[in-house]
């Protein structure tokens, strides 16, 4: 029994671990050569932000993937903000102030999105509960 | 004239379908046989006639006018039949009636009660879709004035992979209708008859699952080489619409094994069968109604959306109420130990269902928020990656060890002994891969370890020739291992280069040097294009390949497309896209070095082969009962 609990707590740990490391590198870019910043750190930050920003005139694309002129404007805007020394949070804030939460592909956790982020976790706890219940009853 | 016959055939199939509702339960076998065959022949007839109208470019028909053009190659005139909403509904109906026919083929003295009830449910579903097609989406509608030529067809869709993508997916979605019908019929039997309903349901689930797998993979392959982003999965609502039924079908076919072997989980399996098909229909509703804007939305038409919504509500309301009322007949008091085969399948089922619920939540959440608060929010790729991947990881971990476990309880020391060889094998293979790619990434390492964990376990089973394993399972699981390897390596270790290059100069990526030879105008069958010629050299200055990406212009539809040029081998893809530019300043190029991408496609094919092996094995089983 003890060992089982151990095993389950390990699984929970792995799941927690993977929640932390879920930033899977993205796949595609529509960035053009003249936009790319010389400072590699800046460029990387710009990329990461762009991947989370929706191209508002496209169908389900981030501004990082989109060829639309508006997306390009936003990419350049983000890079300019980075060069001005703004941090990521300030840039996200600037963008959501201007375009609303709709622009975030990875929604913030707030009153509206609480259920969205919280529910999968509840599903998981519930699922683990079923497995533990089954295991206990089977002994 | 021909179109009128097509329309008549469609109406005939409606009549046969309604007749089947009434006769399937009490009618004579001969009568049912005539009706089932009549339904199949009439729906096949209307489908073939629409195909004929597309082939001969009959522009007196609205559907042909809107979606075809005389310059279109024959293959795409044929695939154009299901490349639009109305025609795809006809294909949907045809597949429904084909499955209806196969359900009828199972009919014998011992199972007549189950099969006749199943046929009744199946004909109710079929009737619903035929009514929908005739009254909201009739493909045989005539033009007021006949036109010289058609409006053409989206050139992005003119592609061999996309030609077969919809039929494969439809076999998947509609195959689940058979599982749904069997489930409703079984619930109605109250568990009084001793009929092995699960043995009848399983081949249909296997067919649906195998075709969903290959259909989704071909869609992803198309996105990979056609959309020019180097990616293949975008968590687009319509991708989610096919992924959700796939997840439940995966859960379903695994839990069916438990029902077969242990007679446990019957109620759960019946529920899964209902939900899997309901999700297929809801997916169609979401995509076709246009309430979720997606690249696959054919037309924005609220009347269609409302019809499918009502139809789904009736289907879902009825079946779930029935389940609520009757499922207690199928409850049992069997509990599964964590360290047993059934325990591992239970975990698989729970995790697949959680992933499905999460994808569903993410897909419909923006709609819910907009309806209740008037705020518009987006739920995109970053959300799905952050939620789905962590839940999938333990599922894959368990999937590796499950087939090694015996039924009932296993001693932990024995499990350790069993998995020791594959643990060692996994360690060695993962070390090799990770040392090749050097750049350390936690998720990358984890993915590679899990992929080899599955591959090693299956190799060990194969070598030890342990009895009682299923070849289909082994092959499919091996395919999943390949798939995970490809997904991980191509997303974690992708290299990308965006640059401007003039002709007669070179650029580097990974260990390759890419020389821009020249750029020419070329004329295709219904497009004109700029075609770049690139020569790829390796470090030893040997020619590896020549790549020829194109920028195409289709005058009929006034659409520009980019055609990526890809060189694949088992280690990596070289992927090049031509952007805008001119002679003096050079052209914008996007070049990708994508490791192990090909293993995604190999994996999907191997999974499909495994599924096919299982289908045949289960059909043999059917003959024995």
Boltz contact constraints between the chains, C-beta under 6 A:
constraints:
  - contact:
      token1: [A, 4]
      token2: [B, 338]
      max_distance: 6.0
  - contact:
      token1: [A, 11]
      token2: [B, 394]
      max_distance: 6.0
  - contact:
      token1: [A, 15]
      token2: [B, 390]
      max_distance: 6.0
  - contact:
      token1: [A, 18]
      token2: [B, 390]
      max_distance: 6.0
  - contact:
      token1: [A, 18]
      token2: [B, 393]
      max_distance: 6.0
  - contact:
      token1: [A, 19]
      token2: [B, 390]
      max_distance: 6.0
  - contact:
      token1: [A, 21]
      token2: [B, 442]
      max_distance: 6.0
  - contact:
      token1: [A, 21]
      token2: [B, 443]
      max_distance: 6.0
  - contact:
      token1: [A, 22]
      token2: [B, 385]
      max_distance: 6.0
  - contact:
      token1: [A, 22]
      token2: [B, 386]
      max_distance: 6.0
  - contact:
      token1: [A, 22]
      token2: [B, 389]
      max_distance: 6.0
  - contact:
      token1: [A, 24]
      token2: [B, 385]
      max_distance: 6.0
  - contact:
      token1: [A, 24]
      token2: [B, 491]
      max_distance: 6.0
  - contact:
      token1: [A, 25]
      token2: [B, 492]
      max_distance: 6.0
  - contact:
      token1: [A, 27]
      token2: [B, 230]
      max_distance: 6.0
  - contact:
      token1: [A, 27]
      token2: [B, 231]
      max_distance: 6.0
  - contact:
      token1: [A, 27]
      token2: [B, 491]
      max_distance: 6.0
  - contact:
      token1: [A, 28]
      token2: [B, 229]
      max_distance: 6.0
  - contact:
      token1: [A, 28]
      token2: [B, 230]
      max_distance: 6.0
  - contact:
      token1: [A, 28]
      token2: [B, 231]
      max_distance: 6.0
  - contact:
      token1: [A, 31]
      token2: [B, 498]
      max_distance: 6.0
  - contact:
      token1: [A, 32]
      token2: [B, 588]
      max_distance: 6.0
  - contact:
      token1: [A, 33]
      token2: [B, 498]
      max_distance: 6.0
  - contact:
      token1: [A, 33]
      token2: [B, 499]
      max_distance: 6.0
  - contact:
      token1: [A, 33]
      token2: [B, 500]
      max_distance: 6.0
  - contact:
      token1: [A, 52]
      token2: [B, 382]
      max_distance: 6.0
  - contact:
      token1: [A, 54]
      token2: [B, 378]
      max_distance: 6.0
  - contact:
      token1: [A, 59]
      token2: [B, 293]
      max_distance: 6.0
  - contact:
      token1: [A, 59]
      token2: [B, 295]
      max_distance: 6.0
  - contact:
      token1: [A, 60]
      token2: [B, 236]
      max_distance: 6.0
  - contact:
      token1: [A, 65]
      token2: [B, 229]
      max_distance: 6.0
  - contact:
      token1: [A, 101]
      token2: [B, 377]
      max_distance: 6.0
  - contact:
      token1: [A, 102]
      token2: [B, 376]
      max_distance: 6.0
  - contact:
      token1: [A, 102]
      token2: [B, 377]
      max_distance: 6.0
  - contact:
      token1: [A, 102]
      token2: [B, 378]
      max_distance: 6.0
  - contact:
      token1: [A, 105]
      token2: [B, 378]
      max_distance: 6.0
  - contact:
      token1: [A, 105]
      token2: [B, 380]
      max_distance: 6.0
  - contact:
      token1: [A, 105]
      token2: [B, 382]
      max_distance: 6.0
  - contact:
      token1: [A, 106]
      token2: [B, 382]
      max_distance: 6.0
  - contact:
      token1: [A, 106]
      token2: [B, 383]
      max_distance: 6.0
  - contact:
      token1: [A, 107]
      token2: [B, 377]
      max_distance: 6.0
  - contact:
      token1: [A, 112]
      token2: [B, 369]
      max_distance: 6.0
  - contact:
      token1: [A, 112]
      token2: [B, 375]
      max_distance: 6.0
  - contact:
      token1: [A, 116]
      token2: [B, 365]
      max_distance: 6.0
  - contact:
      token1: [A, 119]
      token2: [B, 361]
      max_distance: 6.0
  - contact:
      token1: [A, 120]
      token2: [B, 358]
      max_distance: 6.0
  - contact:
      token1: [A, 120]
      token2: [B, 387]
      max_distance: 6.0
  - contact:
      token1: [A, 123]
      token2: [B, 354]
      max_distance: 6.0
  - contact:
      token1: [A, 123]
      token2: [B, 357]
      max_distance: 6.0
  - contact:
      token1: [A, 124]
      token2: [B, 354]
      max_distance: 6.0
  - contact:
      token1: [A, 127]
      token2: [B, 350]
      max_distance: 6.0
  - contact:
      token1: [A, 127]
      token2: [B, 354]
      max_distance: 6.0
  - contact:
      token1: [A, 131]
      token2: [B, 347]
      max_distance: 6.0
  - contact:
      token1: [A, 134]
      token2: [B, 335]
      max_distance: 6.0
  - contact:
      token1: [A, 134]
      token2: [B, 336]
      max_distance: 6.0
  - contact:
      token1: [A, 135]
      token2: [B, 338]
      max_distance: 6.0
  - contact:
      token1: [A, 137]
      token2: [B, 335]
      max_distance: 6.0
  - contact:
      token1: [A, 138]
      token2: [B, 335]
      max_distance: 6.0
  - contact:
      token1: [A, 138]
      token2: [B, 336]
      max_distance: 6.0
  - contact:
      token1: [A, 138]
      token2: [B, 337]
      max_distance: 6.0
